[in-house]
Amino acid sequence: MHDHHTPAWEQRWHPLREEWIIVAAHRQNRPWIGETVLAAPPAKPQHDPVCYLCAGNARISGQRNPNYGGVYVFDNDHPCVGPDAPQPAAHPPLYRTRSANGIARVICYSPRHDLTLAEMPPATLADVIGVWQQQTFDLGQRAEVNHLLIFENKGDVVGVSNPHPHGQIYATNFVFRSIEVELAAMRRHAAATGRNLFAEIIAAEQSDGRRVLFEDEHSIAFVPFFARYAYEVYLAPKRSVPHVAALSDAE
């Protein structure tokens, strides 16, 4: 056993991925000479006439965005999955391929080119989440859709091609491996114990308390005991729901 101040240098079991994670917190004290990133990027205009996501502007495909006033969703002009994905070329048997069928959409959070989600008022955020819910419900009704992922890549550092605040939706005929692994772990845990694995993780973090960043009546945010990255945060509803479309307005 070690107290709260002893550097952790240990393996921790990741119950969702069913694998061991190495935690070496003492390495935070190692010398670092590396690249730095500007804390504050240059100010952006409210509307950029050459941005292909701003209202009224032409996109790369040649289509023009409407003069939208709230959240705007459209099919990605450069999707990584599509409803008519071409058949893959022939390869040696070892290198198997399948068509990447699916639907890829872009969600513009606001016509404002200079607003991030963190800077938007609660009413605008509610509109964005309402679109997540509607898209989840609508796309989930399609027989060919087996998995749906809503995500946002943010910032030049991760290669985002356009600074206009936006997220993406992938609705695919395949389940992403990371989700497949976690679902299998949760099913095995439920079969063995009769309990919900994620609910038990939330209870364990509430009991410990040190890694809880925020908690209210409906939700909890925490850095999990088994975090693989220093910036890894789980944000979860405290009520068990199948997907975001099942959340109440208050949640």
N, C-alpha and C positions, 0 to 999 in steps of 0.2 A: 504494500500500500504506500502511496505517497500523498503528501498534502497538496493543497491547491497551488503552491508556489514552486514545487519541484518540477523541473522541465520534464514533459512527457516524452518518452522515447520507447514506444511500444507498438504493438499491433492491436487494432480494434476491429471487431467483427461488424461488417455492414449487413444488417439483416435483410435489407431489400435486395441487395445484389448477391448476397450469400458468398461473400469473399472477404478476405482480410485486408485492412487498410493500414499502412504504416504511418504513424504519427511521430514526427521528430521535431517537436516544438523548439528544442534547443538550437536548431539551425537558424532560427530567426535572428540569432546574435552573430551570425557569420558576416564577414566583411562583404560588401556589395559594391561593385563598380559596374554599372550597367546603364541601359537606356532609361531615360525618364520621359514622362509624358506631360505636356502642358496641362495644368490643372483647369484652366479656363480657356476654351477655344474662342476664337474671335466671335464677336456678336453677329448673329444672323439677321437678315431682314425679315419682316412679317410675311412678305411675299417675294419670291425669287422668280423673275421672268424666265429664267432658263431651267428651273427645276421641273422635272417631268412628273412630280407628284403634287405640285401646287395647283390650286383650283384654276380652271380655264386654260391651262397650258397643254401643249401637245406632248404626248409620250413618245418614246422611241419607236413604238409600233406605228405611229402616225395618228392614232386615235387621240381625241382631245378630251381632257377631263371636263366634266360639267363644272359650273360655278358652285360647287358644293359648299354648304355652310356648317356641316357637322362632321360625322364620321363617314368616310367614303371607302367602299370595298369594290375591287375589280379583279378580274382574272389576270394573273401575272403575265406580262408580255414575254418574259424570259424564264419560263418555269423549269424546275428540275424534274417534275412529274407532270403528266398530262393525260387527258382522257383517250387520246389516240397515239400513245407512245409507239414508236416504230419497233418492229421486231429486231432483237439484237442480231448482230452478225455471228456467223458460225465461229466457234473457238474449239480448241482441244477439250476433251471431256472433263479434264481436271478443272477447267475454268468455266464454271456454269454461269449462265445469264438468264434473266427474266425481264419482261417488259416492266418499266416503272410507271404503272398506270396510277392516275390520281388527279387531283385538282389542286392547283396552287393559286392562292389569292393574296392580294396585298390589302392591308387595312391602313388607310390614312386616318390618324386619330383626329385631325383637325385641319382646316385650311391654313392655320398659322404655321409658317415654315420654321418659326423660332421657338415653338413651345415643345417641351418634352412632357411625357406623362407626369413626371414628378412636379411639374410647374402648372398643371391643369387644375381647375377648380373641381370640387367633388361632383358637381352636376355633369361636367364634361367626362370625367372618369366613368361615371355611371353609364353614360351613353356608349362609351367604348366597351365596357363590360357587357352591356346589353347586346351589342353586336357580336361579341364572343359567344354569348348564349344563343342568339338566333342562328348564327352560322353553325355552331355545334349541333343544334337541334336539326336544322335543315339538312346539313351534309350527312349527319348520322342516320337519316332516313334512307339514304341511298344504299341499295343492296351491294354495290361494288366497293363501298367504303368500309374498311376494317379498322382504321385507325385515324385519329385526327389530332394534329399538333398545332397549337397556336403559340407563336414565339416571337421574340424581338431580338435582333442583333443590334447593338448600339455602339457607335463610335468608329473613328478611323482605324483604331488599333486592331479591331477585329475584322476590318475590311468592308465595312458597310459602304455601299456604293452611292447612297444618297442620304444627306443629313436631315431631310424632311422627316419628322417623327412618324414612324410607321412600323407595323408589325406584319407578320405573314401567317398564313394558314396552309398547312399541308393536309389534305385528306387523301389517304392512300389505300391501295389494295393490299398492302403489307403492313405489319406492325413493326415499329422501330425496335431494334434489338434491346435497347436499354429498358424500354417499357415492358417488352416481352419477358425479360429476366425478372423485373420487379413483380409483375403480375403472377408469374409462376411461384415466386417466393411467398407471396401473400396467400396464394391458394394452398400451398403446402402447409403454411403456418395455420391457416384456418382448419384444414383437414386434421392436423395433428392436435390442435389445442381448442378449437372451436371459437377462437378469438380473432379479432381484426388486428393485423400486424401494425398498420399505421396508427390506429387508435392507441396501441400499446407504446409506440414510439413517442407519441404526443404526451401520454401520461408519464413516461420516463423523463422527458425533458421538463415537464411541469414539476415533477418531484425534485429534480436536480436544481433547476432554476437558473443556473449560471449562464446558460447559452440562450435563454429566451430573450429576444430582442423586443417583442411587442406581444401583448395579449389583451383581448377584450372579450365580450360576451360571445362573439361569433367566430373569431379567428385567432390564430397564433402564428408567430414568426420566430424561427430559431435556427441557430447553427447546430446541426445535429452532432451528437457525440462521435459519429463515424464520418464526419465531413472529409472529403477528399481534397478540397481546396480551401484556402484561407478565406475566400469570399463566398463560400457556399451557404445559401440561406434557403430554408424551406418555409413557404407560406401556405398555410392550410386552413380550410374551414374546420371547426371543431365538431361539426355534425358530419356524419358519414353520408356522402352523396356520390352518385355514379359519375357525374360530370358537371361542368360549370353551368350548364343550362338548368340544372336542378336546384341551384342556389336561390334562396329567397331574395327579395329586394334589399332587405336589411343586411343579409349576409354579403 
